[in-house]
Amino acid sequence: MRLKMNPYTLSLKHTPTILVRMLDQIPAERFAERLQPDRFNLIEMVAHLADWEDIFLDRLRQTVERPGSTI
């Protein structure tokens, strides 16, 4: 029997593939381009996601281990 996957879990599972597909559409020479002076460029955005990955994973584990808790 296959379990129905939660839409949030499904989206998290596919996030790396989606990010790669998106990044493949942008020429590498534009990765450091800043579209607005006070916003992240693409390199900084990806680094920010990587920095928060462990924190987000801990929060997700907490919600699984303690139902009713919030992220």
Biopython code that builds the backbone (N, CA, C, O; Angstrom):
import numpy as np
from Bio.PDB.StructureBuilder import StructureBuilder

atoms = [
    (1, "MET", "N", (0.835, -1.174, 0.000)),
    (1, "MET", "CA", (0.000, 0.000, 0.000)),
    (1, "MET", "C", (0.888, 1.248, 0.000)),
    (1, "MET", "O", (1.824, 1.356, 0.792)),
    (2, "ARG", "N", (0.582, 2.187, -0.899)),
    (2, "ARG", "CA", (1.322, 3.447, -0.956)),
    (2, "ARG", "C", (0.646, 4.488, -0.093)),
    (2, "ARG", "O", (-0.576, 4.641, -0.118)),
    (3, "LEU", "N", (1.445, 5.195, 0.664)),
    (3, "LEU", "CA", (0.912, 6.281, 1.484)),
    (3, "LEU", "C", (0.787, 7.536, 0.638)),
    (3, "LEU", "O", (1.645, 7.821, -0.197)),
    (4, "LYS", "N", (-0.280, 8.278, 0.858)),
    (4, "LYS", "CA", (-0.445, 9.553, 0.175)),
    (4, "LYS", "C", (0.508, 10.558, 0.803)),
    (4, "LYS", "O", (0.528, 10.732, 2.021)),
    (5, "MET", "N", (1.298, 11.220, -0.039)),
    (5, "MET", "CA", (2.294, 12.156, 0.470)),
    (5, "MET", "C", (1.647, 13.513, 0.744)),
    (5, "MET", "O", (0.878, 14.022, -0.072)),
    (6, "ASN", "N", (1.960, 14.075, 1.875)),
    (6, "ASN", "CA", (1.523, 15.406, 2.251)),
    (6, "ASN", "C", (2.019, 16.402, 1.200)),
    (6, "ASN", "O", (3.166, 16.291, 0.768)),
    (7, "PRO", "N", (1.198, 17.376, 0.770)),
    (7, "PRO", "CA", (1.646, 18.329, -0.258)),
    (7, "PRO", "C", (2.877, 19.127, 0.151)),
    (7, "PRO", "O", (3.685, 19.494, -0.703)),
    (8, "TYR", "N", (3.032, 19.399, 1.437)),
    (8, "TYR", "CA", (4.216, 20.126, 1.899)),
    (8, "TYR", "C", (5.468, 19.261, 1.757)),
    (8, "TYR", "O", (6.514, 19.734, 1.313)),
    (9, "THR", "N", (5.348, 17.997, 2.137)),
    (9, "THR", "CA", (6.469, 17.067, 2.005)),
    (9, "THR", "C", (6.816, 16.877, 0.539)),
    (9, "THR", "O", (7.991, 16.832, 0.172)),
    (10, "LEU", "N", (5.805, 16.766, -0.288)),
    (10, "LEU", "CA", (6.025, 16.593, -1.720)),
    (10, "LEU", "C", (6.760, 17.796, -2.307)),
    (10, "LEU", "O", (7.690, 17.631, -3.096)),
    (11, "SER", "N", (6.349, 18.994, -1.927)),
    (11, "SER", "CA", (7.017, 20.181, -2.458)),
    (11, "SER", "C", (8.461, 20.262, -1.958)),
    (11, "SER", "O", (9.349, 20.658, -2.714)),
    (12, "LEU", "N", (8.707, 19.898, -0.711)),
    (12, "LEU", "CA", (10.081, 19.898, -0.193)),
    (12, "LEU", "C", (10.937, 18.872, -0.914)),
    (12, "LEU", "O", (12.110, 19.118, -1.196)),
    (13, "LYS", "N", (10.357, 17.740, -1.208)),
    (13, "LYS", "CA", (11.084, 16.684, -1.917)),
    (13, "LYS", "C", (11.544, 17.161, -3.295)),
    (13, "LYS", "O", (12.636, 16.817, -3.746)),
    (14, "HIS", "N", (10.712, 17.948, -3.951)),
    (14, "HIS", "CA", (11.016, 18.387, -5.314)),
    (14, "HIS", "C", (11.766, 19.719, -5.389)),
    (14, "HIS", "O", (12.163, 20.134, -6.477)),
    (15, "THR", "N", (11.964, 20.384, -4.273)),
    (15, "THR", "CA", (12.617, 21.686, -4.277)),
    (15, "THR", "C", (14.005, 21.666, -4.921)),
    (15, "THR", "O", (14.285, 22.545, -5.736)),
    (16, "PRO", "N", (14.890, 20.716, -4.606)),
    (16, "PRO", "CA", (16.210, 20.737, -5.253)),
    (16, "PRO", "C", (16.122, 20.648, -6.784)),
    (16, "PRO", "O", (16.848, 21.351, -7.487)),
    (17, "THR", "N", (15.250, 19.800, -7.291)),
    (17, "THR", "CA", (15.093, 19.657, -8.739)),
    (17, "THR", "C", (14.562, 20.946, -9.350)),
    (17, "THR", "O", (15.027, 21.381, -10.403)),
    (18, "ILE", "N", (13.596, 21.548, -8.691)),
    (18, "ILE", "CA", (13.018, 22.798, -9.182)),
    (18, "ILE", "C", (14.072, 23.900, -9.197)),
    (18, "ILE", "O", (14.164, 24.660, -10.161)),
    (19, "LEU", "N", (14.865, 23.990, -8.134)),
    (19, "LEU", "CA", (15.914, 25.019, -8.083)),
    (19, "LEU", "C", (16.937, 24.838, -9.200)),
    (19, "LEU", "O", (17.347, 25.811, -9.833)),
    (20, "VAL", "N", (17.345, 23.604, -9.439)),
    (20, "VAL", "CA", (18.312, 23.343, -10.515)),
    (20, "VAL", "C", (17.724, 23.749, -11.861)),
    (20, "VAL", "O", (18.399, 24.389, -12.668)),
    (21, "ARG", "N", (16.480, 23.383, -12.104)),
    (21, "ARG", "CA", (15.836, 23.766, -13.374)),
    (21, "ARG", "C", (15.764, 25.277, -13.528)),
    (21, "ARG", "O", (15.988, 25.808, -14.616)),
    (22, "MET", "N", (15.452, 25.961, -12.448)),
    (22, "MET", "CA", (15.387, 27.427, -12.503)),
    (22, "MET", "C", (16.772, 28.017, -12.758)),
    (22, "MET", "O", (16.928, 28.902, -13.600)),
    (23, "LEU", "N", (17.766, 27.531, -12.036)),
    (23, "LEU", "CA", (19.121, 28.068, -12.179)),
    (23, "LEU", "C", (19.700, 27.787, -13.562)),
    (23, "LEU", "O", (20.490, 28.576, -14.081)),
    (24, "ASP", "N", (19.312, 26.673, -14.153)),
    (24, "ASP", "CA", (19.786, 26.338, -15.500)),
    (24, "ASP", "C", (19.281, 27.316, -16.561)),
    (24, "ASP", "O", (19.827, 27.377, -17.663)),
    (25, "GLN", "N", (18.246, 28.074, -16.229)),
    (25, "GLN", "CA", (17.678, 29.038, -17.180)),
    (25, "GLN", "C", (18.381, 30.395, -17.136)),
    (25, "GLN", "O", (18.124, 31.260, -17.974)),
    (26, "ILE", "N", (19.256, 30.576, -16.169)),
    (26, "ILE", "CA", (19.926, 31.870, -15.984)),
    (26, "ILE", "C", (21.408, 31.712, -16.293)),
    (26, "ILE", "O", (22.063, 30.832, -15.734)),
    (27, "PRO", "N", (21.942, 32.545, -17.169)),
    (27, "PRO", "CA", (23.375, 32.463, -17.464)),
    (27, "PRO", "C", (24.207, 32.719, -16.201)),
    (27, "PRO", "O", (23.894, 33.618, -15.420)),
    (28, "ALA", "N", (25.247, 31.941, -16.010)),
    (28, "ALA", "CA", (26.084, 32.038, -14.809)),
    (28, "ALA", "C", (26.643, 33.441, -14.600)),
    (28, "ALA", "O", (26.824, 33.867, -13.459)),
    (29, "GLU", "N", (26.918, 34.161, -15.674)),
    (29, "GLU", "CA", (27.476, 35.515, -15.529)),
    (29, "GLU", "C", (26.474, 36.492, -14.912)),
    (29, "GLU", "O", (26.848, 37.612, -14.562)),
    (30, "ARG", "N", (25.213, 36.089, -14.775)),
    (30, "ARG", "CA", (24.206, 36.962, -14.155)),
    (30, "ARG", "C", (23.933, 36.593, -12.698)),
    (30, "ARG", "O", (23.154, 37.273, -12.030)),
    (31, "PHE", "N", (24.554, 35.535, -12.196)),
    (31, "PHE", "CA", (24.285, 35.081, -10.827)),
    (31, "PHE", "C", (24.557, 36.150, -9.777)),
    (31, "PHE", "O", (23.854, 36.210, -8.768)),
    (32, "ALA", "N", (25.550, 36.983, -9.989)),
    (32, "ALA", "CA", (25.905, 38.014, -9.003)),
    (32, "ALA", "C", (25.165, 39.330, -9.253)),
    (32, "ALA", "O", (25.332, 40.290, -8.501)),
    (33, "GLU", "N", (24.356, 39.374, -10.299)),
    (33, "GLU", "CA", (23.613, 40.601, -10.623)),
    (33, "GLU", "C", (22.559, 40.876, -9.556)),
    (33, "GLU", "O", (21.828, 39.980, -9.131)),
    (34, "ARG", "N", (22.501, 42.112, -9.145)),
    (34, "ARG", "CA", (21.536, 42.532, -8.132)),
    (34, "ARG", "C", (20.435, 43.316, -8.842)),
    (34, "ARG", "O", (20.691, 44.379, -9.408)),
    (35, "LEU", "N", (19.204, 42.787, -8.811)),
    (35, "LEU", "CA", (18.102, 43.443, -9.501)),
    (35, "LEU", "C", (17.621, 44.690, -8.773)),
    (35, "LEU", "O", (17.129, 45.634, -9.392)),
    (36, "GLN", "N", (17.769, 44.683, -7.457)),
    (36, "GLN", "CA", (17.462, 45.865, -6.640)),
    (36, "GLN", "C", (18.597, 46.017, -5.636)),
    (36, "GLN", "O", (19.096, 45.018, -5.116)),
    (37, "PRO", "N", (19.005, 47.226, -5.359)),
    (37, "PRO", "CA", (20.166, 47.438, -4.485)),
    (37, "PRO", "C", (20.039, 46.826, -3.098)),
    (37, "PRO", "O", (21.044, 46.430, -2.507)),
    (38, "ASP", "N", (18.833, 46.743, -2.572)),
    (38, "ASP", "CA", (18.655, 46.259, -1.202)),
    (38, "ASP", "C", (18.172, 44.806, -1.137)),
    (38, "ASP", "O", (17.701, 44.357, -0.092)),
    (39, "ARG", "N", (18.286, 44.076, -2.241)),
    (39, "ARG", "CA", (17.825, 42.682, -2.278)),
    (39, "ARG", "C", (18.994, 41.742, -2.572)),
    (39, "ARG", "O", (20.022, 42.165, -3.100)),
    (40, "PHE", "N", (18.829, 40.463, -2.225)),
    (40, "PHE", "CA", (19.853, 39.449, -2.499)),
    (40, "PHE", "C", (20.040, 39.259, -4.003)),
    (40, "PHE", "O", (19.098, 39.398, -4.783)),
    (41, "ASN", "N", (21.274, 38.940, -4.391)),
    (41, "ASN", "CA", (21.474, 38.443, -5.750)),
    (41, "ASN", "C", (21.266, 36.927, -5.705)),
    (41, "ASN", "O", (21.019, 36.367, -4.637)),
    (42, "LEU", "N", (21.363, 36.271, -6.842)),
    (42, "LEU", "CA", (21.061, 34.845, -6.905)),
    (42, "LEU", "C", (22.015, 34.007, -6.047)),
    (42, "LEU", "O", (21.584, 33.063, -5.385)),
    (43, "ILE", "N", (23.279, 34.339, -6.057)),
    (43, "ILE", "CA", (24.260, 33.609, -5.241)),
    (43, "ILE", "C", (23.882, 33.707, -3.763)),
    (43, "ILE", "O", (23.908, 32.710, -3.040)),
    (44, "GLU", "N", (23.534, 34.903, -3.325)),
    (44, "GLU", "CA", (23.160, 35.113, -1.926)),
    (44, "GLU", "C", (21.858, 34.398, -1.570)),
    (44, "GLU", "O", (21.700, 33.905, -0.453)),
    (45, "MET", "N", (20.926, 34.342, -2.523)),
    (45, "MET", "CA", (19.666, 33.635, -2.276)),
    (45, "MET", "C", (19.903, 32.147, -2.026)),
    (45, "MET", "O", (19.358, 31.574, -1.082)),
    (46, "VAL", "N", (20.713, 31.534, -2.869)),
    (46, "VAL", "CA", (20.995, 30.108, -2.719)),
    (46, "VAL", "C", (21.766, 29.859, -1.419)),
    (46, "VAL", "O", (21.503, 28.878, -0.723)),
    (47, "ALA", "N", (22.708, 30.735, -1.091)),
    (47, "ALA", "CA", (23.453, 30.600, 0.162)),
    (47, "ALA", "C", (22.517, 30.730, 1.360)),
    (47, "ALA", "O", (22.660, 30.007, 2.345)),
    (48, "HIS", "N", (21.564, 31.649, 1.274)),
    (48, "HIS", "CA", (20.595, 31.832, 2.349)),
    (48, "HIS", "C", (19.768, 30.565, 2.550)),
    (48, "HIS", "O", (19.536, 30.149, 3.685)),
    (49, "LEU", "N", (19.329, 29.957, 1.467)),
    (49, "LEU", "CA", (18.585, 28.694, 1.566)),
    (49, "LEU", "C", (19.436, 27.616, 2.237)),
    (49, "LEU", "O", (18.952, 26.873, 3.091)),
    (50, "ALA", "N", (20.690, 27.541, 1.845)),
    (50, "ALA", "CA", (21.590, 26.536, 2.433)),
    (50, "ALA", "C", (21.808, 26.802, 3.924)),
    (50, "ALA", "O", (21.843, 25.866, 4.722)),
    (51, "ASP", "N", (21.954, 28.074, 4.301)),
    (51, "ASP", "CA", (22.153, 28.425, 5.713)),
    (51, "ASP", "C", (20.962, 28.014, 6.573)),
    (51, "ASP", "O", (21.138, 27.590, 7.716)),
    (52, "TRP", "N", (19.764, 28.136, 6.035)),
    (52, "TRP", "CA", (18.552, 27.857, 6.793)),
    (52, "TRP", "C", (18.097, 26.409, 6.729)),
    (52, "TRP", "O", (17.168, 26.021, 7.437)),
    (53, "GLU", "N", (18.739, 25.602, 5.888)),
    (53, "GLU", "CA", (18.291, 24.221, 5.717)),
    (53, "GLU", "C", (18.280, 23.435, 7.026)),
    (53, "GLU", "O", (17.290, 22.768, 7.327)),
    (54, "ASP", "N", (19.348, 23.497, 7.804)),
    (54, "ASP", "CA", (19.414, 22.758, 9.074)),
    (54, "ASP", "C", (18.391, 23.267, 10.084)),
    (54, "ASP", "O", (17.785, 22.484, 10.816)),
    (55, "ILE", "N", (18.209, 24.563, 10.116)),
    (55, "ILE", "CA", (17.238, 25.153, 11.046)),
    (55, "ILE", "C", (15.830, 24.696, 10.688)),
    (55, "ILE", "O", (15.059, 24.293, 11.558)),
    (56, "PHE", "N", (15.503, 24.762, 9.403)),
    (56, "PHE", "CA", (14.177, 24.353, 8.950)),
    (56, "PHE", "C", (13.951, 22.868, 9.204)),
    (56, "PHE", "O", (12.861, 22.464, 9.609)),
    (57, "LEU", "N", (14.986, 22.048, 8.965)),
    (57, "LEU", "CA", (14.875, 20.612, 9.210)),
    (57, "LEU", "C", (14.596, 20.344, 10.691)),
    (57, "LEU", "O", (13.753, 19.507, 11.014)),
    (58, "ASP", "N", (15.282, 21.035, 11.584)),
    (58, "ASP", "CA", (15.024, 20.870, 13.017)),
    (58, "ASP", "C", (13.590, 21.239, 13.374)),
    (58, "ASP", "O", (12.946, 20.561, 14.176)),
    (59, "ARG", "N", (13.102, 22.305, 12.780)),
    (59, "ARG", "CA", (11.728, 22.726, 13.059)),
    (59, "ARG", "C", (10.717, 21.713, 12.526)),
    (59, "ARG", "O", (9.706, 21.441, 13.174)),
    (60, "LEU", "N", (10.986, 21.160, 11.359)),
    (60, "LEU", "CA", (10.094, 20.132, 10.824)),
    (60, "LEU", "C", (10.095, 18.888, 11.703)),
    (60, "LEU", "O", (9.044, 18.304, 11.966)),
    (61, "ARG", "N", (11.274, 18.489, 12.152)),
    (61, "ARG", "CA", (11.359, 17.324, 13.051)),
    (61, "ARG", "C", (10.541, 17.564, 14.321)),
    (61, "ARG", "O", (9.851, 16.669, 14.807)),
    (62, "GLN", "N", (10.628, 18.761, 14.838)),
    (62, "GLN", "CA", (9.886, 19.110, 16.048)),
    (62, "GLN", "C", (8.388, 18.947, 15.816)),
    (62, "GLN", "O", (7.682, 18.415, 16.673)),
    (63, "THR", "N", (7.899, 19.402, 14.664)),
    (63, "THR", "CA", (6.462, 19.294, 14.409)),
    (63, "THR", "C", (6.019, 17.851, 14.263)),
    (63, "THR", "O", (4.886, 17.511, 14.604)),
    (64, "VAL", "N", (6.895, 17.004, 13.762)),
    (64, "VAL", "CA", (6.563, 15.576, 13.627)),
    (64, "VAL", "C", (6.591, 14.900, 14.994)),
    (64, "VAL", "O", (5.706, 14.110, 15.324)),
    (65, "GLU", "N", (7.608, 15.215, 15.781)),
    (65, "GLU", "CA", (7.759, 14.576, 17.090)),
    (65, "GLU", "C", (6.764, 15.091, 18.122)),
    (65, "GLU", "O", (6.381, 14.358, 19.034)),
    (66, "ARG", "N", (6.344, 16.341, 17.986)),
    (66, "ARG", "CA", (5.406, 16.948, 18.925)),
    (66, "ARG", "C", (4.218, 17.548, 18.187)),
    (66, "ARG", "O", (4.178, 18.754, 17.944)),
    (67, "PRO", "N", (3.250, 16.710, 17.831)),
    (67, "PRO", "CA", (2.071, 17.232, 17.116)),
    (67, "PRO", "C", (1.443, 18.404, 17.864)),
    (67, "PRO", "O", (1.343, 18.401, 19.091)),
    (68, "GLY", "N", (1.028, 19.393, 17.101)),
    (68, "GLY", "CA", (0.447, 20.584, 17.695)),
    (68, "GLY", "C", (1.446, 21.729, 17.819)),
    (68, "GLY", "O", (1.059, 22.881, 18.014)),
    (69, "SER", "N", (2.731, 21.408, 17.705)),
    (69, "SER", "CA", (3.725, 22.469, 17.761)),
    (69, "SER", "C", (3.721, 23.206, 16.415)),
    (69, "SER", "O", (3.225, 22.695, 15.412)),
    (70, "THR", "N", (4.276, 24.394, 16.421)),
    (70, "THR", "CA", (4.329, 25.192, 15.211)),
    (70, "THR", "C", (5.763, 25.366, 14.759)),
    (70, "THR", "O", (6.704, 25.233, 15.542)),
    (71, "ILE", "N", (5.909, 25.665, 13.493)),
    (71, "ILE", "CA", (7.255, 25.873, 12.930)),
    (71, "ILE", "C", (7.729, 27.267, 13.245)),
    (71, "ILE", "O", (8.836, 27.643, 12.861)),
]
sb = StructureBuilder()
sb.init_structure("model")
sb.init_model(0)
sb.init_chain("A")
sb.init_seg("    ")
for serial, (resi, resn, name, xyz) in enumerate(atoms, 1):
    if name == "N":
        sb.init_residue(resn, " ", resi, " ")
    sb.init_atom(name, np.array(xyz, "f"), 0.0, 1.0, " ", f" {name:<3s}", serial, name[0])
structure = sb.get_structure()
